[in-house]
């Protein structure tokens, strides 16, 4: 189509468009389209331009906002009839907002808010979402955040309603902080005032000098950028300033006057989006109920970030035990202050706790990559409504729909519900709640009591009971590291073997109870005694055993597993702390696979606990797991400092 034809079409459209808009009748435009006898694509561009030309004429005539709203609505109807492009209504809105004053824009924006369902329609959403986002951002740039707070909030709420939760452009994926939000405060150190607070049963005066003023407002920098608290120096500074301010809050009891202006109760609460930081106002602000709530709530938000698991946190950003304890005790003090702050302190503290607990779910959703929210379909309902209401849905359709949703349809509502609680049967069987095996201590409790009490008749002796022994062998195979013995050990009676195992369990319980740090000598004595008893029993019951069998056949001193018995829990904890910073590199070296490393990370919150679990499994399961080999591996990984400390701990030259 040439330029002349385009201009001719646009001119004719402008004339017909005025009549169609005046009568609010889209059929007039459709009739005009048929008279041109051209394709639909050829006619959309000139009609789009004609609509924008007529809009300029209306803006020049300074028509009211109501007329402009009707004009955009008429443009939406032309899109639905396929006469114009789907992006035209939002382009028209952009032209209108650029030409109107801010007061008129506020009135016109109500039309955008009311038609949020229109913009979310399939016809408009994909083509208009970027234009609408650009329109809202242009408006926000024109508005003042301090004087037009309500209008700015309306725009942000509209964007929250328009875009889905999982829209990436509206999410702070990598957990960045708004570091530009700085709080400026004065530098005049000449002003002072006095504040009376309660400390126990006494009252004392606190001077609000420049030092206290700086302590108070410097806390805003920690609230703005919480990762500073992971630095040792900054953490001490934060704790010092926090304790000073919270002690003032504790000693300063606030009162709330619920009524004003005679007998009329004041229900409106004034608040400000930005703090006033003048030093002259600090003593008045400390008496303000809302001001105190704002500051205390900032503390709680900061504490939740420091103690939560955030995906994009650095591995070095981890609190120590004493820091966690301080946060826990301080959180309790803050909630106590919130409950004591009128009005409705108890209810306000409850609401804050509820909001912060729900925030943990959003944090978990963010750690999972912000997956899209989808409504779960009900499997028992038919996929398509049949014309005959009495007919039941086909079984094949129900199974097909279930497979589509990665679920199972079992034929009845209850079976379907139960089966889909955990579709993965193997994972369900591995669940901790399905581990019905008793512990060694609980199962052998009665047998241990019998051995400690003295001689027991054979008919009452559990160790002589075949049923008890059979269950004991199965339990030992699953729970005890002592079950699998060396091939050179000669055994004949089941009861003697069970008795030996019970003695080992008793010995381990004794070590745990006494808190022994080194059990090498006691354990060697026990093993020698057990070996001699076994040899004695076998000599009595077996005639063809040679007399030259000695205890050396029963104990393999060169087995590397014997060295592992020298490592107690305290020493294991010490080694874990030394290798914790590089535990992943060490795990790969000693043979752990990536999925096993991922399991350690999922099961334990701290690096030390992960390293401890890894080393414990290695020393228990690997025959080459000895202190000497462990030190050799550390030196090969250039973890020389950790190796040297462990050598000193074990007195290895």
Secondary structure, 3 states (H helix, E strand, C coil): CCHHHHHHHHHHHHHHHHHHHHHCCCHHHHHHHHHHCCCHHHHHHHHHHHHHHHHHHHHHCCCCHHHHHHHHHHHHHHHHCCCCCCCHHHHHHHHHHHHCCHHHHHHHHHHHHHCHHHHCCHHHHHHHHHHHHHHHHHHHHHCCCCCCHHHHHHHHHHHHHHCCCCCHHHCCCCCCCCCCCCCCCCCCCCCCEEEEEEECCEEEEEEECHHHHHHHHHHHHHHHCHHHHHCHHHHHHHHHHHHHHHHHHHHCCCCCCCECCCCCECCCCCCCCCCCCCHHHHHHHHCCHHHHHHHHHHHHHHHHHHHCCCCCCCCCCCCCHHHHHHHHHHHHHHHHHHHHCCCCHHHHHHHHHHHHHHHHHHHHHHHCCCCCCCCCCCCCCCCCCCCCCCCCCCHHHHHHHHHHCCCCCCCCHHHHHHHCCCCCHHHHHCCHHHCCCCCHHHHCHHHHHHHHHCCCCCCCCHHHCHHHHHHHHHHHHHHCCCCCCCCCCCCCCHHHHHHHHHHHHHHHHHHHHHCCCCCHHHHHHHHHHHHHHHHHHHHHHCCCCCCCCCHHHCCCCCCCHHHHCCCCHHHHHHHHHHHHHHHHHHHHHCCCCHHHHHHHHHHCCCHHHHHHHHHHHHHHHCCCCCHHHHHHHHHHCCCHHHHHHHHHHHCCC
